Amino acid sequence: MASDQSWARVYYNVSLIECDSKEALDELLSLHGLDRYVVARVSDLAVVVDGQQKAQTARILARLGHSYRVSDVLPRAPGPE
C-alpha cells in the first residue's frame, strides 16, 4: 500500500563534505579511516560527517591536494520560539 506522506531526516551538528571527484571521496574514506565519522553518504561526491570532525577531514583533504567544500548544517536542535 503506497503512502502519500512525505518524510525527512534532520541532522544536527554535522557538516556536508563535497569532493571534486568520486575517487577523492573514496580515498578519503578508505585510506584515512574517516568512514567512521560518516553519518550518511548523500551522493558519489558528498557525505555528511560528524561536525566535530570537520577540521580533521578538511586538513586531510587539503594535504591530499583535492578540491573540496565544507558546509555546516544546523549547529543544534531548534528550541521553542
Backbone hydrogen bonds in HBPLUS format (Angstrom, degrees):
<---DONOR---> <-ACCEPTOR-->    atom                        ^
c    i                          cat <-CA-CA->   ^        H-A-AA   ^      H-
h    n   atom  resd res      DA  || num        DHA   H-A  angle D-A-AA Bond
n    s   type  num  typ     dist DA aas  dist angle  dist       angle   num
A0013-ASN N   A0074-LEU O   2.87 MM  61  6.14 154.7  1.94 156.0 163.2     1
A0051-GLY N   A0013-ASN O   2.81 MM  38  5.02 151.1  1.89 136.0 130.8     2
A0073-VAL N   A0014-VAL O   3.04 MM  59  5.62 161.0  2.08 159.0 153.7     3
A0015-SER N   A0049-VAL O   2.94 MM  34  5.40 155.8  2.00 147.7 155.2     4
A0049-VAL N   A0015-SER O   2.83 MM  34  5.40 166.2  1.85 161.0 163.8     5
A0016-LEU N   A0071-SER O   2.69 MM  55  5.01 166.0  1.71 156.3 158.7     6
A0071-SER N   A0016-LEU O   2.86 MM  55  5.01 158.8  1.91 144.8 151.8     7
A0017-ILE N   A0047-VAL O   2.86 MM  30  5.44 169.9  1.87 168.3 170.8     8
A0047-VAL N   A0017-ILE O   3.01 MM  30  5.44 152.4  2.09 147.3 155.4     9
A0018-GLU N   A0069-ARG O   2.86 MM  51  5.13 168.4  1.87 156.4 160.2    10
A0069-ARG N   A0018-GLU O   2.81 MM  51  5.13 142.5  1.95 145.0 155.0    11
A0019-CYS N   A0045-LEU O   2.80 MM  26  5.29 167.3  1.81 160.4 163.4    12
A0020-ASP N   A0067-SER O   3.05 MM  47  5.35 128.8  2.33 159.0 148.1    13
A0025-LEU N   A0021-SER O   3.25 MM   4  6.59 160.9  2.29 147.8 152.0    14
A0026-ASP N   A0022-LYS O   2.88 MM   4  6.10 165.3  1.90 155.1 159.7    15
A0027-GLU N   A0023-GLU O   2.88 MM   4  6.02 157.4  1.93 147.3 153.4    16
A0028-LEU N   A0024-ALA O   2.99 MM   4  6.16 162.0  2.03 146.9 151.9    17
A0029-LEU N   A0025-LEU O   2.99 MM   4  6.22 162.4  2.02 153.5 157.6    18
A0030-SER N   A0026-ASP O   2.90 MM   4  5.99 165.1  1.92 152.2 156.6    19
A0031-LEU N   A0027-GLU O   2.94 MM   4  5.48 149.4  2.04 139.5 149.0    20
A0037-TYR N   A0034-LEU O   2.99 MM   3  5.57 161.6  2.02 117.8 123.4    21
A0038-VAL N   A0035-ASP O   3.24 MM   3  5.26 161.1  2.28 103.0 108.8    22
A0050-ASP N   A0037-TYR O   3.01 MM  13  5.55 149.4  2.11 148.2 157.4    23
A0039-VAL N   A0048-VAL O   2.69 MM   9  5.42 162.6  1.72 150.6 156.3    24
A0040-ALA N   A0048-VAL O   3.32 MM   8  5.17 157.9  2.38 132.8 135.6    25
A0048-VAL N   A0040-ALA O   2.71 MM   8  5.17 167.6  1.73 164.9 168.6    26
A0042-VAL N   A0046-ALA O   3.03 MM   4  5.65 136.7  2.23 127.9 140.3    27
A0043-SER N   A0046-ALA O   3.31 MM   3  5.15 146.9  2.43 145.9 137.4    28
A0053-GLN N   A0050-ASP O   2.91 MM   3  5.61 162.9  1.94 123.8 129.6    29
A0054-LYS N   A0051-GLY O   3.34 MM   3  5.30 168.3  2.35 106.5 108.1    30
A0057-THR N   A0053-GLN O   3.01 MM   4  6.16 164.2  2.03 156.9 161.6    31
A0058-ALA N   A0054-LYS O   2.94 MM   4  6.13 163.2  1.97 154.1 158.6    32
A0059-ARG N   A0055-ALA O   2.95 MM   4  6.15 156.5  2.01 150.3 156.4    33
A0060-ILE N   A0056-GLN O   3.13 MM   4  6.38 160.0  2.17 149.1 153.7    34
A0061-LEU N   A0057-THR O   3.05 MM   4  6.31 163.8  2.07 152.2 156.6    35
A0062-ALA N   A0058-ALA O   2.94 MM   4  6.10 160.9  1.97 149.4 154.8    36
A0063-ARG N   A0059-ARG O   2.92 MM   4  6.10 157.6  1.97 147.5 153.9    37
A0064-LEU N   A0060-ILE O   2.96 MM   4  6.18 147.9  2.06 146.9 155.6    38
A0065-GLY N   A0061-LEU O   3.10 MM   4  6.31 118.8  2.49 135.3 150.5    39
A0066-HIS N   A0061-LEU O   3.24 MM   5  5.68 150.6  2.33 159.7 156.9    40
A0065-GLY N   A0062-ALA O   3.05 MM   3  5.04 143.4  2.18  96.8 108.0    41
